[in-house]
Amino acid sequence: MRKWILKIHLWIGLASAAFLIVMGLSGAIIAFENDYDHWFSPSLWYVTPQPQRVSQQALADTVQQKFAPAKVVAIYLQDSRYDLAQVYFLSNDLEVHVNPYDGAILGTRDHGPRINEVVNVIHQLHIRLVHIRIGSTDIGKILVEIAGVEMLLTIPTGIWLWWKKKQYKINWKSSWWRINWDLHSAVGIYSVLFLTLATVTGFFISFENPLYWITKSGPLERVQAPRSVQPNGTSHTVDLDAVLRASDEALPNAVPVAVGFPRGPKGVWVIQKRVPEDQSRSVHSTVYVDQFSGKVLKVEDFNQISAGYRAVRINRSIHTGDYWGLPSRIVLSASSALLAVMAVTGVIIWWKKLAGS
């Protein structure tokens, strides 16, 4: 039986090796995809936290006055990060970075950072390998899904094969072949928990329907945003700080992440907020506020939406390492890189066995 399991393990590993190397290395890189711009452009991003902040309305007014006639259309408030600048997006596509503690303008950009373009290419490699479509069929995505299913078979067969010798250590003084075998065995067993977690969550990213079936619920239903009602004879809009206070009262214990400004007389304030249960990179709780009265028109709470959709988002957050913050991103990045190591050492084992047969 061991002979057949070994063959299954080797051939499945060989069939998916190239894909796993690409997915492993790309996954290790994109674990920090939201951080690269901060690291490469620190003068635009990092600030020294102070006890007091300038009011949000005063900050918006400062940006509005300096860059008129362009208008502020949105603000990114940096979630719960107190060491980062706020970003103001203007109607002329200018991006303005502002120190929220003293109102100083740290810099502007009229285009996205180059590093983000590079990371986005790597991200696309990770989720679809190649961008090829035949009709509506995404070939690259199917290849990734197949590789994921193969990993689900490779992990248990690998554990079964490891169990006989239980190789924990690497004998660096041995032959290169033995070192490669030790490396494959030791790295595999030490990273098996994290590789399993990444593989299972990756599977449910590719195949979401089982999560909806388990939770007996459907996908998120998108509904039209409410509209503001302009009183006769007035164009006065409410203060931004009052809008944020209203959103805090409507959805307490949630951190404001971004603010969308009203567009036109029927537009509303859109305050995106993060509840503790939602740790995905894009937030899913929103408060809509009438621009004239300051009345909360609608609240979308992550905890109240479809259970299946919450499961989908939480699963994705675990896969990316966002759910437990920086420590989990470090661990998952390292384990993703080790996946590439496993694929390379596995191919060498296969080649040696084939050459010796």
C-alpha angles and dihedrals in degrees: 000000000000089000092057094044089051090052092048091049094048097045096044089047091049093048092054100032098103092047093047092051091053093042092046097050094040091047090052090054101044093050084086099034093128092052104052095080089051091051096045096043105033095155090062096048118027123081134170111252115239132191093251135039131205111253115267092238092053091049092049091048091052092053092042093052096045096049101035135174085038112082132220108249101172144003129210107211097191097242108247095337109121095181097063133083122246116246123222119199116206133204090249090059093256117145115212123194114207134185103234093205100059105007094244115157107232097189147304137242131195095193139035118272116269092231089062090055090053093047091048090056089051090048090054089051089054097051101036111005093209128029098228124139130187104195105310093338116110102212095187093053091050090052090053091049091051091049089050092053089048089053090054087060096040096056099057093042089049092052091049091052093045093051095074097060099017094210109196102157138059118227101212092184094060128090119295089251092054092046089053091050092047090048092052092049099042097042090046096054096042093050099035095102094052094040089052091049092049092045096048094045089045089053091054090048089058094040110035099162095083089060091053090047093050093049093040091229140108137239122287113288113224115218131186117268116248122253134234120247113222114213116229114271099009137096097172114131128201124261117268092232090053089051091053091048090051090051090050091053091048095047110020123186089034125114119228110238105172140000125212114202122226115268114208128344092299096046122111137210108262114202115186113203138184121226116201092253093058111073099155120123092250115051123228105199118090137177119201117204129190108245094218106039100026088229118150106244101181141359125205110193120192089217092057100048127091112315089220093054091048088052090051092052095044090048090052091048091053091049093052094042093242095118095074097026129230098346092057092045089054093048094046092045090053093046090048090054089048088056087065089049090052091050094050095046089045092055090050090051090050092048092049092049092047091049091049096047 
